[in-house]
């Protein structure tokens, strides 16, 4: 692509944008004027603003060093290494408590007379730290200069007072914490003392060092006593075994037998039992076993045995006792008594040994446990010392906080209070006006291109050529019309088209029709055109106006012209020429009148055939043999025949007539026909195989088109003369 072609593309694009602005200039200008007006109203409604400035220096409170107290209270520190405490104080100055205090102190009101809100007040107040210093600058703008200074000074004083209050509250808070912790520390000390005392009492500790040596001596003595008791126990056990061997009884059985032999109840029952058994033995020698005396003695023996068993059970318990062991001799009783004493001595020695052993183990365990007790005692003593240290520290801190609480020094110093400003600052009205103009231009451009983008109509000659892609045979400019000219005739939904020379000036419309006539004349060099069909894509594109004025132009050039109103749906040619529509083409086709009766001459060389009565089926009438015969008669009598037909949208009248003529002349009016309708008309013409001679672009606004399409708009000195060939400028070849 060459540089010249690139420049051509750029020029086309720029011109396209300029065309949009030319078409939508009213929207751009309206929005611009509205925006500038609003900017002016806002600028002149603003009251003069006064700015007051004051400054503070943020510093660390060094008074604690004079009192000997630590500097934790009131010290300005940042959480991170890169943070600046000055920024924190800037936030605190602009915090809600400071601003709320200022509003209440000065009783600030808004435009409605209500207390000024904190967000609105914060927007009017500017607080910033001066870089590289510890100074904070406060700025406030107001319509009242004295109020501006008061606001800044009140904010400074409010911040200082709140800072002092915060430091005192910090000291009070610390004091409250200390006062809360002192009883706890005191309780901890008492608890530690109690634990140490309880430990010593529970473990019977007086002096652990002396107790260790005493424990060793006691263990040694207990070992000697245990050895002696073991020797005595061995002696007793030997003697006990000898006695058991002689008596042939164990210790427990001997004791039981001795007790039974000495129990009166047992011995009495035993004697009675033995006496009854003796009687039973005697009676059995005398009587038979079934004898009542025998049975009675046997029952008595059974009862006595049972009673004896119960009596021995009471003494011996569950031990097995025979009847023979219930009576023991004196020697056996003596042996049993010795065994019992020896057994008691053995038990006593065993218990003595067990007690001595237990005591030895206790002393040995105590001696082994003493090191652990010493360690626990040291831990409790250290715990007591720590609790006492904490308690003493809290008491000391309480005294320090009492001193700090009485100090009233802030962390800031006033560098300068705000002075009452003498001269106003702003508003700069010119900025609002210029800004309104800039915004108006911007919004106007957006609105212009937005409206143009939404508008789907064919807007320019260029768009008409690009959409239809037919040869442009003529471009008819539009003329400004008055409301009177546009007023429609009663019963007609549109205004009546105007005729050049009669209703409108010859220039520039007459020259445009001269160009159209010449282009039609030179369109076919081998065979001149005799008849054409004039139609359009949609209604109100001016096809009837083009038909009438083209007929006038041809008639003025000396050609005999017939203008046929073939629009049998909405005829209008009789309104243009102020004729009667009682008879016309439809009447001729059905044979009611002759052609000569229907024809009406409106000017030299120009005759008009009105539509006539409106038939129910115009297509059938136009496609009849009668119409073909009539067409051949027209060709004999006239040099040029123009048929004014209905639009192509949904109607086949123009297509039917075009088969009897030399072709179709399509009228296109920018701003009326849309892209969809134009494309639909083009598709219909292509699909039906119609011969389209070209297009006539009607109602073109000369100001919105490039000069290459429209001839000069300067009127010739003599409007009534026919234009020569040198004045005719053909449109660009498509």
C-alpha positions as CSV (number, residue, x, y, z in Angstrom):
1,X,0.0,0.0,0.0
2,X,1.4,3.4,-1.1
3,X,1.7,6.5,1.1
4,X,-0.9,8.2,-1.1
5,X,-3.5,5.4,-0.5
6,X,-2.8,5.6,3.3
7,X,-3.4,9.4,3.2
8,X,-6.6,8.8,1.2
9,X,-7.9,6.4,3.9
10,X,-7.1,8.8,6.7
11,X,-8.8,11.6,4.9
12,X,-11.9,9.5,4.4
13,X,-12.1,8.5,8.0
14,X,-11.7,12.0,9.2
15,X,-14.3,13.3,6.8
16,X,-16.6,10.5,8.0
17,X,-16.3,11.8,11.6
18,X,-16.9,15.4,10.4
19,X,-20.0,14.3,8.6
20,X,-21.3,12.8,11.8
21,X,-20.7,16.1,13.6
22,X,-22.4,18.0,10.8
23,X,-25.5,15.8,11.0
24,X,-25.7,15.9,14.8
25,X,-24.5,19.4,15.4
26,X,-27.7,20.3,17.2
27,X,-27.1,17.6,19.9
28,X,-23.5,18.7,20.3
29,X,-24.3,22.4,20.6
30,X,-27.3,21.7,22.9
31,X,-25.2,19.6,25.3
32,X,-22.3,22.1,25.1
33,X,-24.6,25.0,25.9
34,X,-26.3,23.1,28.7
35,X,-22.9,22.1,30.2
36,X,-21.5,25.6,30.0
37,X,-24.7,27.0,31.5
38,X,-24.5,24.6,34.4
39,X,-20.8,25.4,34.9
40,X,-21.6,29.1,35.0
41,X,-24.4,28.7,37.4
42,X,-22.3,26.6,39.7
43,X,-19.4,28.9,39.5
44,X,-21.4,32.1,40.2
45,X,-23.3,30.3,43.0
46,X,-20.1,29.6,44.9
47,X,-19.3,32.0,47.8
48,X,-15.8,33.3,48.4
49,X,-13.7,30.9,50.4
50,X,-11.2,31.8,53.1
51,X,-8.4,29.5,54.2
52,X,-6.9,29.5,57.7
53,X,-3.7,27.6,58.6
54,X,-2.1,26.5,61.9
55,X,0.6,24.2,62.9
56,X,1.7,21.8,65.7
57,X,5.0,20.2,66.5
58,X,4.7,16.6,67.7
59,X,7.3,15.8,70.4
60,X,8.0,13.1,73.1
61,X,7.2,14.1,76.7
62,X,10.5,14.4,78.5
63,X,9.1,15.4,81.9
64,X,9.4,11.8,83.2
65,X,13.2,12.1,83.1
66,X,13.0,15.0,85.5
67,X,10.9,13.1,88.0
68,X,13.0,10.0,87.7
69,X,10.1,7.9,86.3
70,X,10.3,5.7,83.3
71,X,9.1,7.2,79.9
72,X,6.6,4.5,79.0
73,X,3.6,6.7,79.6
74,X,3.0,9.2,76.9
75,X,5.9,8.0,74.7
76,X,5.3,8.1,71.0
77,X,6.5,4.9,69.3
78,X,5.6,3.1,66.0
79,X,4.8,-0.5,65.7
80,X,7.0,-1.1,62.7
81,X,10.5,0.1,62.0
82,X,9.5,2.0,58.9
83,X,6.4,3.6,60.4
84,X,6.4,7.3,61.4
85,X,4.7,8.3,64.6
86,X,3.9,11.6,63.0
87,X,1.5,9.9,60.6
88,X,-0.3,8.3,63.6
89,X,-0.8,11.7,65.2
90,X,-2.1,13.1,61.9
91,X,-4.8,10.4,62.0
92,X,-5.5,11.2,65.7
93,X,-6.0,14.9,65.0
94,X,-8.5,14.0,62.3
95,X,-10.3,11.4,64.4
96,X,-13.9,11.6,65.3
97,X,-13.5,12.6,69.0
98,X,-11.4,15.7,68.1
99,X,-13.8,16.7,65.3
100,X,-16.9,16.1,67.4
101,X,-15.4,18.2,70.2
102,X,-14.7,21.0,67.7
103,X,-18.2,20.9,66.2
104,X,-19.8,21.0,69.7
105,X,-17.5,23.8,70.9
106,X,-18.2,26.1,67.9
107,X,-21.8,24.9,67.4
108,X,-21.1,24.4,63.7
109,X,-24.2,24.0,61.5
110,X,-24.8,22.8,57.9
111,X,-26.9,24.5,55.3
112,X,-30.1,23.1,56.8
113,X,-29.3,24.4,60.2
114,X,-28.5,21.0,61.7
115,X,-25.3,20.2,63.5
116,X,-22.5,19.7,61.0
117,X,-21.8,16.0,60.4
118,X,-18.3,14.7,61.1
119,X,-17.7,13.4,57.5
120,X,-18.6,16.7,55.9
121,X,-16.5,18.6,58.5
122,X,-13.5,16.2,57.8
123,X,-13.8,16.9,54.0
124,X,-13.4,20.7,54.7
125,X,-10.4,20.2,57.1
126,X,-6.9,19.3,55.7
127,X,-4.3,17.8,58.1
128,X,-0.9,16.8,56.8
129,X,2.6,16.3,58.1
130,X,5.3,18.4,56.7
131,X,7.9,16.0,55.2
132,X,11.3,15.9,57.0
133,X,9.9,17.6,60.1
134,X,7.8,16.8,63.2
135,X,5.3,19.6,62.3
136,X,1.7,19.0,61.4
137,X,-0.1,21.6,59.4
138,X,-3.9,22.2,59.7
139,X,-5.9,24.0,57.0
140,X,-9.6,24.8,57.0
141,X,-11.7,26.6,54.3
142,X,-14.9,28.5,55.1
143,X,-17.0,31.3,53.8
144,X,-16.4,33.1,57.1
145,X,-12.8,34.1,57.7
146,X,-13.2,34.3,61.5
147,X,-14.9,30.9,61.6
148,X,-12.0,29.4,59.6
149,X,-9.4,30.6,62.1
150,X,-11.6,29.5,65.1
151,X,-12.0,26.0,63.6
152,X,-8.3,25.5,63.2
153,X,-7.5,26.8,66.7
154,X,-10.3,24.8,68.3
155,X,-9.0,21.6,66.6
156,X,-5.5,22.3,67.9
157,X,-6.8,22.9,71.4
158,X,-9.1,19.9,71.3
159,X,-6.3,17.7,70.2
160,X,-4.0,19.0,72.9
161,X,-6.6,18.6,75.6
162,X,-7.5,15.1,74.4
163,X,-3.8,14.2,74.3
164,X,-3.4,15.3,77.9
165,X,-6.5,13.4,78.8
166,X,-5.2,10.4,77.0
167,X,-1.9,10.5,78.8
168,X,-3.7,10.9,82.2
169,X,-6.1,8.1,81.3
170,X,-3.1,6.0,80.4
171,X,-1.6,6.6,83.8
172,X,-5.0,6.0,85.4
173,X,-5.3,2.7,83.5
174,X,-1.8,1.7,84.5
175,X,-2.7,2.6,88.1
176,X,-5.9,0.5,87.9
177,X,-3.9,-2.4,86.6
178,X,-1.4,-2.0,89.4
179,X,-4.1,-1.7,92.0
180,X,-5.7,-4.8,90.6
181,X,-2.4,-6.7,90.6
182,X,-1.2,-5.6,94.2
183,X,-3.8,-7.8,96.0
184,X,-3.0,-10.6,93.7
185,X,0.7,-10.2,94.4
186,X,0.0,-10.0,98.1
187,X,-2.1,-13.1,97.9
188,X,0.7,-14.8,96.0
189,X,3.2,-14.0,98.8
190,X,0.9,-15.3,101.5
191,X,0.2,-18.4,99.5
192,X,4.0,-19.0,99.0
193,X,4.6,-18.5,102.7
194,X,1.7,-20.9,103.5
195,X,2.9,-23.5,101.1
196,X,6.4,-23.4,102.7
197,X,5.0,-23.6,106.2
198,X,2.6,-26.4,105.3
199,X,5.5,-28.3,103.6
200,X,7.6,-28.1,106.8
201,X,4.7,-29.1,109.0
202,X,3.6,-32.0,106.8
203,X,7.1,-33.3,106.5
204,X,8.0,-32.5,110.2
205,X,11.0,-30.4,109.1
206,X,12.9,-28.4,111.6
207,X,16.5,-28.8,110.5
208,X,17.1,-31.2,107.6
209,X,20.9,-31.4,108.2
210,X,20.5,-32.6,111.8
211,X,17.6,-34.8,110.9
212,X,19.8,-36.8,108.5
213,X,22.4,-37.8,111.1
214,X,19.7,-38.8,113.6
215,X,18.0,-41.0,111.0
216,X,21.3,-42.9,110.4
217,X,21.8,-43.6,114.2
218,X,18.2,-44.8,114.6
219,X,18.5,-47.2,111.7
220,X,21.6,-48.8,113.3
221,X,19.8,-49.3,116.7
222,X,16.8,-50.8,115.1
223,X,19.0,-53.3,113.3
224,X,20.4,-54.6,116.6
225,X,16.9,-54.9,118.2
226,X,15.7,-56.9,115.2
227,X,18.6,-59.3,115.5
228,X,17.8,-60.0,119.2
229,X,14.1,-60.5,118.5
230,X,14.9,-63.0,115.7
231,X,17.0,-65.0,118.1
232,X,14.3,-65.2,120.7
233,X,11.8,-66.2,118.0
234,X,13.9,-69.1,116.9
235,X,14.0,-70.4,120.6
236,X,10.3,-70.2,121.0
237,X,9.6,-72.0,117.7
238,X,11.8,-74.9,118.8
239,X,10.1,-75.3,122.2
240,X,6.7,-75.1,120.5
241,X,7.5,-77.9,118.1
242,X,8.6,-80.1,121.0
243,X,5.3,-79.5,122.9
244,X,3.2,-80.2,119.8
245,X,5.0,-83.5,119.3
246,X,4.3,-84.6,122.9
247,X,0.6,-83.6,122.9
248,X,0.1,-84.7,119.2
249,X,-2.0,-81.7,118.6
250,X,-1.5,-78.4,117.0
251,X,-1.9,-75.2,118.9
252,X,-5.4,-74.3,117.6
253,X,-6.9,-77.8,118.2
254,X,-5.4,-78.0,121.7
255,X,-6.9,-74.7,122.6
256,X,-10.3,-75.8,121.3
257,X,-10.2,-79.1,123.2
258,X,-9.1,-77.3,126.4
259,X,-12.0,-74.9,126.1
260,X,-14.5,-77.6,125.4
261,X,-13.4,-79.7,128.3
262,X,-13.9,-76.8,130.6
263,X,-17.2,-75.6,129.1
264,X,-20.0,-76.5,131.6
265,X,-22.8,-76.5,129.0
266,X,-20.9,-78.8,126.7
267,X,-19.8,-81.2,129.6
268,X,-23.4,-81.3,131.0
269,X,-24.9,-82.2,127.6
270,X,-22.1,-84.7,127.0
271,X,-22.8,-86.4,130.4
272,X,-26.5,-86.7,129.7
273,X,-25.8,-88.0,126.2
274,X,-23.5,-90.7,127.5
275,X,-26.1,-91.7,130.2
276,X,-28.9,-91.9,127.6
277,X,-26.7,-94.0,125.3
278,X,-26.0,-96.4,128.2
279,X,-29.8,-96.7,128.9
280,X,-30.4,-97.3,125.1
281,X,-27.8,-100.1,125.1
282,X,-29.5,-101.8,128.1
283,X,-33.0,-101.4,126.7
284,X,-32.0,-102.9,123.3
285,X,-31.2,-106.1,125.2
286,X,-34.6,-106.2,126.6
287,X,-36.9,-104.9,123.8
288,X,-37.1,-105.1,120.1
289,X,-36.0,-102.1,118.0
290,X,-39.6,-101.0,117.4
291,X,-40.4,-100.9,121.0
292,X,-41.6,-97.5,122.2
293,X,-39.0,-97.3,124.9
294,X,-36.3,-97.9,122.3
295,X,-37.7,-95.3,119.9
296,X,-38.0,-92.7,122.7
297,X,-34.3,-93.3,123.8
298,X,-33.1,-93.1,120.2
299,X,-35.0,-89.8,119.7
300,X,-33.5,-88.4,122.9
301,X,-30.0,-89.5,121.8
302,X,-30.5,-87.6,118.5
303,X,-31.7,-84.5,120.2
304,X,-28.8,-84.5,122.6
305,X,-26.3,-85.0,119.8
306,X,-27.8,-82.1,118.0
307,X,-27.6,-80.0,121.1
308,X,-24.0,-81.1,121.8
309,X,-23.1,-80.1,118.2
310,X,-24.6,-76.7,118.7
311,X,-22.8,-76.2,122.0
312,X,-19.4,-77.3,120.6
313,X,-20.1,-75.1,117.5
314,X,-20.5,-72.1,119.8
315,X,-17.0,-72.7,121.2
316,X,-15.1,-74.3,118.3
317,X,-16.8,-72.5,115.4
318,X,-16.3,-74.3,112.1
319,X,-13.4,-76.5,113.5
320,X,-14.0,-80.2,113.3
321,X,-14.5,-81.7,116.8
322,X,-15.0,-85.4,117.7
323,X,-16.9,-86.5,120.7
324,X,-13.8,-88.1,122.1
325,X,-11.9,-84.8,122.2
326,X,-14.5,-83.2,124.5
327,X,-12.9,-84.8,127.5
328,X,-9.2,-84.1,128.1
329,X,-7.0,-85.4,130.9
330,X,-4.9,-83.2,133.3
331,X,-1.5,-84.0,131.6
332,X,-2.9,-83.3,128.2
333,X,-4.4,-80.1,129.5
334,X,-1.1,-79.0,130.9
335,X,0.6,-79.7,127.6
336,X,-2.0,-77.8,125.8
337,X,-1.5,-74.8,128.2
338,X,2.2,-74.8,127.5
339,X,1.6,-74.9,123.7
340,X,-0.8,-72.0,124.0
341,X,1.7,-69.9,126.0
342,X,4.5,-70.7,123.6
343,X,2.3,-69.9,120.6
344,X,1.4,-66.5,122.2
345,X,5.1,-65.8,122.8
346,X,5.9,-66.6,119.1
347,X,3.2,-64.3,117.9
348,X,4.5,-61.5,120.1
349,X,8.0,-61.9,118.9
350,X,6.9,-61.9,115.3
351,X,4.9,-58.7,115.8
352,X,7.9,-57.1,117.6
353,X,10.2,-58.0,114.7
354,X,7.6,-56.7,112.2
355,X,7.3,-53.4,114.1
356,X,11.0,-53.0,114.3
357,X,11.4,-53.7,110.6
358,X,8.7,-51.2,109.7
359,X,10.3,-48.6,111.9
360,X,13.7,-49.3,110.2
361,X,12.1,-49.0,106.8
362,X,10.5,-45.7,107.7
363,X,13.7,-44.2,109.0
364,X,15.6,-45.6,106.0
365,X,13.0,-44.2,103.6
366,X,13.1,-40.8,105.4
367,X,16.8,-40.7,105.1
368,X,16.6,-41.5,101.4
369,X,13.8,-38.8,100.9
370,X,15.7,-36.0,102.7
371,X,17.5,-34.8,99.5
372,X,14.2,-34.5,97.7
373,X,12.7,-32.6,100.6
374,X,15.7,-30.2,100.6
375,X,15.2,-29.6,96.8
376,X,11.4,-28.9,97.3
377,X,12.2,-26.6,100.2
378,X,14.6,-24.6,98.1
379,X,12.0,-24.3,95.3
380,X,9.3,-23.0,97.7
381,X,11.8,-20.5,99.2
382,X,12.7,-19.2,95.7
383,X,9.0,-18.9,94.9
384,X,8.4,-17.0,98.0
385,X,11.3,-14.6,97.2
386,X,10.0,-14.0,93.7
387,X,6.4,-13.3,95.0
388,X,7.9,-10.9,97.5
389,X,9.9,-9.1,94.8
390,X,6.9,-8.7,92.5
391,X,4.9,-7.3,95.4
392,X,7.5,-4.8,96.3
393,X,7.9,-3.7,92.6
394,X,4.1,-3.1,92.3
395,X,4.1,-1.0,95.4
396,X,6.9,1.1,94.0
397,X,5.2,1.4,90.6
398,X,2.0,2.6,92.3
399,X,3.9,5.5,93.7
400,X,5.4,6.4,90.3
401,X,2.0,6.3,88.6
402,X,0.5,8.6,91.2
403,X,3.2,11.1,90.3
404,X,2.6,10.7,86.6
405,X,-1.1,11.1,86.9
406,X,-0.7,14.6,88.3
407,X,1.3,15.8,85.3
408,X,-0.6,17.6,82.5
409,X,1.8,17.8,79.7
410,X,0.9,16.9,76.1
411,X,2.9,15.3,73.3
412,X,2.5,18.4,71.1
413,X,3.5,22.0,71.1
414,X,1.7,24.8,69.2
415,X,4.0,26.2,66.6
416,X,1.5,28.8,65.4
417,X,-2.2,29.4,65.9
418,X,-4.3,30.3,62.8
419,X,-4.8,33.9,62.0
420,X,-8.0,35.4,60.5
421,X,-7.4,35.4,56.7
422,X,-7.7,38.8,55.0
423,X,-8.2,37.7,51.4
424,X,-10.4,35.0,50.0
425,X,-9.1,32.0,48.2
426,X,-11.3,30.9,45.2
427,X,-13.4,29.7,43.9
428,X,-11.9,30.1,40.4
429,X,-15.0,30.6,38.4
430,X,-13.2,30.4,35.1
431,X,-12.1,26.9,35.8
432,X,-15.7,25.7,36.4
433,X,-16.8,27.5,33.2
434,X,-13.9,26.0,31.1
435,X,-14.5,22.6,32.8
436,X,-18.2,22.8,31.9
437,X,-17.3,23.6,28.3
438,X,-14.8,20.7,28.1
439,X,-17.3,18.3,29.6
440,X,-20.0,19.6,27.3
441,X,-17.8,19.0,24.2
442,X,-17.0,15.6,25.5
443,X,-20.5,14.6,26.2
444,X,-21.7,16.2,23.0
445,X,-19.3,14.2,20.9
446,X,-20.4,11.0,22.8
447,X,-24.0,11.9,22.2
448,X,-23.5,12.7,18.5
449,X,-21.7,9.5,17.7
450,X,-24.0,7.5,20.0
451,X,-27.1,8.8,18.2
452,X,-25.5,8.3,14.8
453,X,-24.6,4.7,15.8
454,X,-28.1,3.9,16.9
455,X,-29.6,5.5,13.8
456,X,-29.9,2.8,11.2
457,X,-31.0,5.0,8.4
458,X,-29.0,5.8,5.3
459,X,-27.6,9.2,6.1
460,X,-25.3,10.3,3.2
461,X,-24.8,9.9,-0.5
462,X,-21.8,7.8,0.2
463,X,-23.7,5.4,2.4
464,X,-26.5,5.1,-0.2
465,X,-23.9,4.2,-2.9
466,X,-22.2,1.6,-0.6
467,X,-25.4,-0.1,0.4
468,X,-27.2,-0.2,-3.0
469,X,-24.2,-0.3,-5.3
470,X,-26.1,1.1,-8.2
471,X,-25.0,4.0,-10.5
472,X,-25.9,7.4,-9.1
473,X,-27.7,9.2,-11.9
474,X,-28.6,12.3,-9.9
475,X,-28.4,14.0,-6.6
476,X,-31.3,16.3,-5.7
477,X,-30.5,18.8,-3.0
478,X,-33.1,19.7,-0.4
479,X,-34.5,23.2,0.3
480,X,-35.6,24.6,3.5
481,X,-39.4,24.5,3.9
482,X,-41.8,26.5,6.0
483,X,-44.5,25.0,8.2
484,X,-47.0,26.2,5.6
485,X,-45.3,24.4,2.8
486,X,-45.2,21.1,4.8
487,X,-48.8,21.3,5.8
488,X,-50.6,18.2,4.3
489,X,-53.8,18.4,2.4
490,X,-56.9,17.2,4.4
491,X,-57.2,13.4,3.9
492,X,-53.6,13.1,2.8
493,X,-50.9,11.9,5.3
494,X,-48.1,13.8,3.6
495,X,-47.3,17.1,2.1
496,X,-47.7,17.7,-1.6
497,X,-44.4,17.7,-3.6
498,X,-43.2,21.0,-5.1
499,X,-42.5,21.6,-8.8
500,X,-39.4,23.6,-9.9
501,X,-40.2,26.9,-11.5
502,X,-43.7,26.9,-10.2
503,X,-43.4,26.2,-6.4
504,X,-39.7,26.5,-5.8
505,X,-36.8,28.4,-7.4
506,X,-35.0,26.9,-10.3
507,X,-31.6,26.9,-8.6
508,X,-30.2,24.6,-7.4
509,X,-32.9,21.9,-7.8
510,X,-33.3,22.6,-11.5
511,X,-29.6,22.1,-12.2
512,X,-29.8,18.8,-10.4
513,X,-32.6,17.5,-12.5
514,X,-30.8,18.7,-15.6
515,X,-27.9,16.4,-14.6
516,X,-30.4,13.6,-14.0
517,X,-31.8,14.1,-17.5
518,X,-28.5,14.1,-19.2
519,X,-27.3,11.0,-17.3
520,X,-30.4,9.2,-18.4
521,X,-29.9,10.3,-22.0
522,X,-26.3,9.1,-22.1
523,X,-27.0,5.9,-20.1
524,X,-27.7,3.8,-23.3
525,X,-25.8,5.0,-26.3
526,X,-27.2,2.4,-28.8
527,X,-30.8,2.7,-27.9
528,X,-32.3,5.8,-26.2
529,X,-34.6,5.3,-23.3
530,X,-38.3,5.7,-23.9
531,X,-39.9,4.7,-20.6
532,X,-38.9,4.3,-17.0
533,X,-40.5,3.2,-13.7
534,X,-39.8,5.6,-10.8
535,X,-40.0,3.9,-7.4
536,X,-38.4,3.8,-4.0
537,X,-37.6,1.4,-1.1
538,X,-40.0,2.9,1.4
539,X,-42.7,5.6,1.3
540,X,-41.9,9.3,1.7
541,X,-38.6,9.2,-0.2
542,X,-39.9,11.6,-2.8
543,X,-40.4,9.3,-5.8
544,X,-43.5,11.3,-6.9
545,X,-41.6,14.6,-6.5
546,X,-38.7,13.2,-8.6
547,X,-41.2,11.9,-11.3
548,X,-42.9,15.2,-11.6
549,X,-39.8,17.4,-11.7
550,X,-38.0,15.0,-14.1
551,X,-41.0,15.2,-16.4
552,X,-40.9,19.0,-16.2
553,X,-37.2,19.1,-16.9
554,X,-37.6,16.8,-20.0
555,X,-40.6,18.8,-21.2
556,X,-38.6,22.1,-21.0
557,X,-35.8,20.5,-23.1
558,X,-38.3,20.0,-25.9
559,X,-39.2,16.4,-25.5
560,X,-42.9,15.3,-25.4
561,X,-43.3,13.6,-22.0
562,X,-46.1,11.6,-20.5
563,X,-46.3,11.3,-16.7
564,X,-48.4,8.3,-15.6
565,X,-49.6,8.0,-12.0
566,X,-49.4,4.2,-11.6
567,X,-49.6,4.3,-7.8
568,X,-53.1,2.9,-7.5
569,X,-52.8,2.7,-3.7
570,X,-51.8,6.2,-2.7
571,X,-51.9,8.4,-5.8
572,X,-50.6,12.0,-5.5
573,X,-49.8,13.3,-9.0
574,X,-53.3,14.8,-9.3
575,X,-52.6,16.8,-6.1
576,X,-49.3,18.0,-7.5
577,X,-50.9,19.3,-10.7
578,X,-54.2,20.3,-9.1
579,X,-56.1,17.9,-11.3
580,X,-59.2,15.8,-10.9
581,X,-58.8,12.1,-10.2
582,X,-62.2,11.1,-11.3
583,X,-60.9,9.4,-14.4
584,X,-57.5,8.1,-15.2
585,X,-55.4,5.0,-15.9
586,X,-57.6,2.6,-14.1
587,X,-60.7,3.9,-16.0
588,X,-58.8,3.5,-19.3
589,X,-57.7,-0.1,-18.4
590,X,-61.2,-1.2,-17.7
591,X,-62.6,0.5,-20.8
592,X,-64.8,3.2,-19.1
593,X,-63.1,6.1,-20.9
594,X,-60.7,6.5,-23.8
595,X,-57.1,7.5,-23.3
596,X,-57.7,11.0,-24.8
597,X,-60.4,11.6,-22.3
598,X,-58.2,10.7,-19.4
599,X,-55.0,12.6,-20.5
600,X,-54.6,16.1,-19.1
601,X,-52.0,18.6,-20.3
602,X,-50.3,20.6,-17.5
603,X,-47.7,22.5,-19.5
604,X,-46.2,22.5,-23.0
605,X,-44.9,19.1,-24.0
606,X,-46.1,17.5,-20.7
607,X,-49.3,15.5,-20.2
608,X,-50.3,13.7,-17.0
609,X,-52.4,10.6,-16.8
610,X,-53.9,10.5,-13.2
611,X,-54.5,7.2,-11.4
612,X,-58.2,7.3,-11.6
613,X,-60.5,5.2,-9.3
614,X,-58.6,2.9,-6.9
615,X,-59.0,-0.7,-8.1
616,X,-59.2,-3.7,-5.6
617,X,-56.3,-5.5,-7.3
618,X,-53.8,-3.1,-8.9
619,X,-51.2,-5.8,-9.7
620,X,-53.6,-7.7,-11.9
621,X,-54.7,-4.6,-13.7
622,X,-51.1,-3.5,-14.4
623,X,-50.1,-7.0,-15.5
624,X,-53.0,-7.2,-18.0
625,X,-52.9,-7.3,-21.8
626,X,-54.7,-4.1,-21.9
627,X,-51.8,-2.4,-20.2
628,X,-49.3,-3.8,-22.7
629,X,-51.4,-2.5,-25.6
630,X,-51.7,0.9,-23.8
631,X,-47.9,0.9,-23.4
632,X,-47.3,0.4,-27.1
633,X,-49.6,3.4,-27.8
634,X,-47.7,5.5,-25.3
635,X,-44.4,4.7,-27.1
636,X,-45.8,5.9,-30.4
637,X,-47.2,9.2,-29.2
638,X,-44.5,10.3,-26.7
639,X,-40.8,10.7,-26.6
640,X,-40.5,9.7,-22.9
641,X,-42.9,8.0,-20.5
642,X,-42.5,8.2,-16.7
643,X,-44.4,5.9,-14.4
644,X,-44.8,6.9,-10.8
645,X,-45.3,3.6,-8.9
646,X,-45.7,2.5,-5.2
647,X,-42.6,1.7,-3.1
648,X,-41.0,-1.8,-3.4
649,X,-41.6,-2.8,0.2
650,X,-44.2,-5.6,0.0
651,X,-45.7,-4.3,-3.3
652,X,-45.0,-5.8,-6.8
653,X,-46.5,-2.9,-8.9
654,X,-43.1,-1.5,-9.9
655,X,-41.7,-4.9,-10.7
656,X,-44.7,-5.7,-13.0
657,X,-44.5,-2.4,-14.8
658,X,-40.7,-2.6,-15.2
659,X,-41.2,-5.6,-17.6
660,X,-43.0,-3.2,-20.0
661,X,-40.5,-0.3,-19.7
662,X,-36.8,0.2,-20.2
663,X,-35.9,-0.1,-16.5
664,X,-36.3,1.2,-13.0
665,X,-35.1,4.4,-11.5
666,X,-34.7,4.0,-7.8
667,X,-35.2,7.0,-5.6
668,X,-33.3,7.1,-2.3
669,X,-33.7,9.7,0.4
670,X,-31.1,9.8,3.2
671,X,-32.6,10.0,6.7
672,X,-35.8,8.3,5.5
673,X,-34.8,4.8,4.3
674,X,-33.0,2.6,6.7
675,X,-30.3,0.0,5.9
676,X,-32.6,-3.0,6.3
677,X,-35.2,-1.6,3.9
678,X,-32.5,-0.6,1.4
679,X,-31.0,-4.0,1.5
680,X,-34.4,-5.7,1.2
681,X,-35.2,-3.6,-1.9
682,X,-31.9,-4.4,-3.4
683,X,-32.3,-8.1,-2.8
684,X,-35.8,-8.0,-4.3
685,X,-34.6,-6.3,-7.4
686,X,-31.7,-8.7,-7.8
687,X,-33.8,-11.8,-7.2
688,X,-36.6,-10.8,-9.6
689,X,-34.1,-9.9,-12.3
690,X,-35.2,-6.3,-12.7
691,X,-33.2,-3.9,-14.8
692,X,-32.2,-1.0,-12.5
693,X,-31.0,2.0,-14.5
694,X,-29.6,3.7,-11.4
695,X,-30.5,5.6,-8.3
696,X,-31.5,9.2,-7.6
697,X,-30.5,10.4,-4.2
698,X,-33.2,12.9,-3.2
699,X,-33.3,15.4,-0.3
700,X,-29.6,15.7,0.1
701,X,-28.4,18.3,2.6
702,X,-25.6,20.1,0.7
703,X,-23.9,21.2,3.9
704,X,-23.5,17.6,5.1
705,X,-22.0,16.3,1.8
706,X,-18.5,16.7,0.3
707,X,-18.1,19.1,-2.6
708,X,-17.2,16.3,-4.9
709,X,-20.9,15.2,-4.9
710,X,-22.7,18.5,-5.2
711,X,-22.0,21.3,-7.7
712,X,-21.4,24.8,-6.6
713,X,-24.2,26.3,-4.5
714,X,-23.9,29.8,-6.1
715,X,-27.0,30.7,-8.0
716,X,-26.6,31.8,-11.7
717,X,-27.7,35.3,-12.5
718,X,-30.6,34.2,-14.7
719,X,-32.5,31.3,-13.1
720,X,-35.0,30.8,-15.9
721,X,-32.4,29.9,-18.6
722,X,-31.6,26.4,-19.5
723,X,-28.2,25.2,-18.2
724,X,-25.7,24.6,-20.9
725,X,-23.6,21.5,-21.1
726,X,-20.7,23.3,-19.6
727,X,-22.6,23.8,-16.3
728,X,-23.5,20.2,-16.0
729,X,-21.3,18.2,-13.6
730,X,-21.8,14.5,-13.5
731,X,-21.6,12.7,-10.2
732,X,-18.6,10.5,-9.6
733,X,-18.5,7.3,-11.6
734,X,-19.5,4.4,-9.4
